[in-house]
Amino acid sequence: MAGTGGGTRPGICPTLLYADARAAIRQLTEALGFTELSVYETEDGKVMHAELVQGNGAVMIGSKGRGGLFDAAMQDAGPAGVYVVVDDVDAHHERAVAHGVEILMPPTDQDYGSRDYLAKDAEGNIWSFGTYAPEIGV
């Protein structure tokens, strides 16, 4: 999977299942700035697998109830939390607010040097958007 950062492949991709994966994809792209890379559907129109990117990271999305081992394993799992690095936290936050995203914490300067905000998507997953990026030696 190539990210928008010039053909890089993220080493970790959070994977989330939604009751309404189409609505989740719409919210993540329109309100939270992700770019749709691919969407694969089942014969009955459920989202089997979708890949959304932002910067050099990606998230995989699917529909709950689509069948398969991963769907069964996630059956009783709770919401997930995902941290996404963005360059302009305040502009990103304004976009989310304009699209009606539930904000749990407005843009805030943190003691560790990051500026970030906290949001909840339509199905309860928690999304943090901020300037902190771990230094990973390669």
C-alpha positions as CSV (number, residue, x, y, z in Angstrom):
1,M,0.0,0.0,0.0
2,A,1.5,3.3,-1.0
3,G,0.9,6.3,1.2
4,T,0.5,9.9,-0.1
5,G,4.1,10.5,1.0
6,G,5.8,9.3,-2.2
7,G,5.4,5.5,-2.3
8,T,6.3,4.7,1.3
9,R,4.7,1.7,3.1
10,P,3.5,2.3,6.7
11,G,4.7,-0.4,9.2
12,I,1.6,-0.3,11.2
13,C,-2.0,0.1,10.0
14,P,-4.8,0.3,12.6
15,T,-7.8,-1.7,11.4
16,L,-11.3,-0.7,12.4
17,L,-14.7,-2.3,11.7
18,Y,-17.8,-0.2,11.5
19,A,-21.6,-1.0,11.4
20,D,-21.7,1.6,8.6
21,A,-18.3,1.6,6.9
22,R,-19.5,3.8,4.1
23,A,-20.5,6.6,6.6
24,A,-17.1,6.1,8.4
25,I,-15.2,6.5,5.1
26,R,-17.2,9.6,4.4
27,Q,-16.5,11.1,7.8
28,L,-12.8,10.2,7.8
29,T,-12.2,11.7,4.3
30,E,-14.5,14.7,4.4
31,A,-14.2,15.8,8.0
32,L,-10.8,14.4,9.1
33,G,-8.7,14.8,6.0
34,F,-8.0,11.2,5.0
35,T,-7.6,10.2,1.3
36,E,-9.4,7.1,0.0
37,L,-6.8,4.8,-1.5
38,S,-9.0,1.8,-2.2
39,V,-12.4,0.3,-1.4
40,Y,-13.4,-3.4,-2.0
41,E,-17.0,-4.5,-1.6
42,T,-18.7,-7.8,-1.1
43,E,-21.4,-8.9,-3.6
44,D,-24.1,-7.4,-1.3
45,G,-22.4,-4.0,-1.2
46,K,-20.7,-4.2,2.3
47,V,-17.2,-2.7,2.6
48,M,-15.0,-5.8,2.7
49,H,-11.8,-3.7,2.9
50,A,-10.8,-0.1,2.5
51,E,-7.5,1.7,2.8
52,L,-7.4,5.4,3.8
53,V,-4.2,7.4,4.0
54,Q,-3.0,10.6,5.7
55,G,0.6,11.7,5.4
56,N,2.7,8.5,5.5
57,G,0.2,6.6,7.6
58,A,-2.8,4.5,6.8
59,V,-5.9,3.0,8.4
60,M,-7.8,0.0,7.1
61,I,-11.6,0.0,7.3
62,G,-14.2,-2.8,7.0
63,S,-17.9,-3.6,7.7
64,K,-19.0,-5.4,10.8
65,G,-20.9,-8.5,10.0
66,R,-19.0,-9.1,6.7
67,G,-17.9,-12.6,7.9
68,G,-14.4,-14.1,8.2
69,L,-12.0,-14.7,11.1
70,F,-11.1,-11.0,11.7
71,D,-14.8,-10.0,11.8
72,A,-15.5,-12.8,14.4
73,A,-12.4,-11.8,16.5
74,M,-13.5,-8.2,16.6
75,Q,-17.2,-9.1,17.5
76,D,-16.9,-8.1,21.2
77,A,-13.9,-5.7,20.9
78,G,-14.4,-2.1,22.1
79,P,-13.7,1.1,20.2
80,A,-10.1,1.8,19.3
81,G,-7.9,4.8,19.7
82,V,-5.7,6.0,16.9
83,Y,-3.2,8.9,16.9
84,V,-2.6,10.7,13.6
85,V,0.2,13.2,13.0
86,V,-0.9,16.4,11.2
87,D,1.0,19.6,10.4
88,D,-1.6,22.2,11.3
89,V,-3.7,21.0,14.3
90,D,-5.8,24.1,14.4
91,A,-6.8,24.0,10.8
92,H,-7.5,20.3,11.0
93,H,-9.7,20.9,14.1
94,E,-11.6,23.6,12.3
95,R,-12.4,21.3,9.5
96,A,-13.6,18.6,11.9
97,V,-15.8,21.0,13.7
98,A,-17.2,22.4,10.4
99,H,-18.3,18.8,9.6
100,G,-19.9,18.2,13.0
101,V,-17.3,15.8,14.5
102,E,-17.7,15.3,18.2
103,I,-14.7,17.0,19.8
104,L,-13.6,15.7,23.2
105,M,-10.6,18.1,23.7
106,P,-9.9,21.2,21.6
107,P,-6.4,21.9,20.3
108,T,-4.2,21.9,23.4
109,D,-0.4,22.5,23.9
110,Q,0.9,19.4,25.8
111,D,3.8,19.3,28.3
112,Y,5.8,17.0,26.0
113,G,5.8,19.6,23.2
114,S,2.9,18.4,21.1
115,R,-0.2,20.3,20.1
116,D,-3.2,18.0,19.7
117,Y,-6.9,17.5,19.9
118,L,-9.2,14.6,20.6
119,A,-12.3,13.6,18.6
120,K,-14.8,10.7,18.6
121,D,-16.1,9.3,15.3
122,A,-19.7,8.4,14.7
123,E,-19.2,4.8,16.1
124,G,-17.2,5.7,19.2
125,N,-13.6,5.3,18.1
126,I,-11.3,7.9,19.6
127,W,-9.0,9.8,17.2
128,S,-6.1,12.0,18.4
129,F,-4.6,14.5,15.9
130,G,-1.4,16.2,16.8
131,T,2.1,17.3,16.0
132,Y,3.9,14.6,18.0
133,A,5.7,11.9,15.9
134,P,7.8,9.2,17.5
135,E,11.4,9.2,16.4
136,I,11.9,5.7,14.9
137,G,15.4,4.8,14.0
138,V,15.7,2.8,10.7
